[in-house]
Amino acid sequence: MSERRSGKQSRAGGGPRRREPERRSARDVALGVLTEVDEADAYANLLLPARLRDAGLDPRDASLATELTYGTLRGLGLYDAVAEAAADRHPADLDPRTASAVRMGVHQLLNMRVADHAAVSETVDALRRAGGGRSSGLVNAVLRRVSAHDADTWIERLTADRGADEALALRTSHPAWIVRALRIALRGHGRGGDGLEGALQDVLEADNAPAKVSLAALPGLADRDGLTAVDDLPVARADLSPIGLVLEAGDPRDVPGVADAHVRVQDQGSQLVALALTAADTTAEPTWLDLCAGPGGKTAVLGAVAAGRGGRVRAVDSSEHRTRLVRESTAGTAGIVEAVHADGRTVGRDQAGTFSGVLVDVPCTGLGALRRRPEARWRRRPDDVAALAPLQTELLHSAIAAARPGGIIAYSTCSPHWAETAGIVDDVLGDGEVELLDAPAILSELTGRSAETFASAARGGGRFAQLWPDVHGTDAMFLALLARR
Ligand SMILES: C[S@@+](CC[C@H](N)C(=O)[O-])C[C@H]1O[C@@H](n2cnc3c(N)ncnc32)[C@H](O)[C@@H]1O
C-alpha cells in the first residue's frame, strides 16, 4: 500500500474512503446528449443545459461540450455521408451510442481545431467510459479513415456527381427539401432576383452559426440599462429589440432577474412579434388573447406590457405541460396573465368578439429556428408543411373570431416557409373580414430601422414582415398584423 493511500485513510473522520465519482469530461457530456437525442428524440437545447449543470463543467469545458453537441447535430448530414464513404458504414445503421461517437469524431476531424490523433483517441475513450467498449475498434477504424482527408476534399469527392441542390445541401448540411423550401421562401418574401443564390447561401450558413444567448428584460419588471451597467455581468444591449439583451458569456441563470422571470431567455425576433401586437393595439386597459401560448415567451412580454397599461392577458395552449410552462414564464405577472389549457380552435366560437388584441403564434415547422434547434432539420419532413396548414388556418380563423371589431390580430410563425406564412394569411384576406396592417412599419417604429428591412415584398403590398437570421440576427420569424372590420 502506498504512503499516499494510507495517509488518505487516516484522515479525520476515518473509515473507508468512498470513491469519488469520476469527473465527466466535455466529450462524455456531449456523447451522452447526442445519444439521447438519437435514441429518445430528445431536444438538445433542453437537455444539454441540464447535463452541463449535472456534470459541473467549468465554463471552458461547458463551451467545448456545447460545440461538440450542437456542431455534431448541425453537421450530421455531411458527417454521415463522409463516414459512409470512408468506411462503408452509415451511422444510422449503428446503435445510437456508436453512431453518436462516429458523428462526434467526424465533427472534430473536419470542423474543429482538434489534432487528428486526439479527436480519434478521446472520442474512443469517451465511448468506452459510456459503456460502448465493444464498438471502440469499429469507431477507431472509421475515424482513422475519415482523417485521411480534410473537409474540403471530402465535400469535393461527395458532391462530384450530385445535382446543384443536393451538393449545396451536403455542403451546408441541410436536407435538400429545406434548401429548396428556403429558396422559394426567399423569392416569395422579396429576396429574389440576382442575389437569390447568395441570400440562400447566407441563410444556410447562418443556420450553422452558433446563436448568442438573447434575453428579454420585461418592460416594467426589469431595468435593461441597469443590467448592462452591472460590473462583471457580460450582458450588452441587443441592437434590434428595444427590450433585448445579449449574454456574451456564461450561464443565463446567473443574470439578475432570470430567477424570478423578470428577465427571460428569448430570441429578439420573438420579442418583436409580441411587442408589435402591443404597439398595434394601443387600447387603454387592453384585453389580449395569446392563442398558442406555450411555453410562454411571447405571453411574458404581453403580460408585462399589459401590467403597465392596466390590461389582462388570457393565454391558451392545447398542451397541459406547455400551459404549466406558461404559468412559470409569467410568474412575474401572475395576476395579469391567466394561463388556460384549451384547444385554441374553439376559443373564437366560445369567446367571440371579446379581445382587443389576439396573438396567434401557430405551431409550424420551425424552419426559421434551425440554428437554435440543431437536430430539427433532420427530424422535419416535407409532408409536415401540408399537415400543419389546416390547423394554422383554423387557429387564425379562431383568432379573428375572438377579436372584437377593430381588434388587432397578429399571426406569426418561426418559419419563413411560404405555405405556412403568406400562403395562410393570403387565403384569409380573401374573406374580407380583416384589413391587412403594415407590420414592417410597426417593426420600424419599435427598432428604429427602416421598414424596408422587414418588408416581405412579394405579396400583401409589402405589409407582411419577415425576419432573417443573416440580416437581422434573429430567428426567421414571420409576422402579419390584421385589423378586424
Ligand atoms: C410555436 S409554439 C408557441 C410559442 C409561444 N408563442 C412562445 O412564444 O413561447 C405553438 C404552440 O401551439 C400549441 N398548440 C398546438 N395546437 C394548438 C391548439 N389547437 N390550440 C392551442 N394551442 C395549440 C402548441 O402546444 C405550442 O405550444
The ligand as an ORCA input file, in Angstrom:
! r2SCAN-3c Opt
* xyz 0 1
  C     -44.905     27.985    -31.867
  S     -45.467     27.366    -30.356
  C     -45.879     28.842    -29.498
  C     -44.689     29.529    -28.887
  C     -45.100     30.613    -27.908
  N     -45.969     31.595    -28.509
  C     -43.913     31.312    -27.309
  O     -43.555     32.405    -27.733
  O     -43.326     30.770    -26.358
  C     -47.026     26.740    -30.757
  C     -47.851     26.275    -29.564
  O     -49.139     25.959    -30.050
  C     -49.675     24.945    -29.251
  N     -50.829     24.383    -29.966
  C     -50.870     23.435    -30.938
  N     -52.132     23.217    -31.319
  C     -52.901     24.044    -30.585
  C     -54.304     24.260    -30.498
  N     -55.169     23.585    -31.267
  N     -54.754     25.161    -29.608
  C     -53.897     25.848    -28.802
  N     -52.573     25.655    -28.827
  C     -52.091     24.773    -29.717
  C     -48.509     24.023    -29.036
  O     -48.715     23.219    -27.894
  C     -47.362     25.014    -28.868
  O     -47.143     25.270    -27.517
*
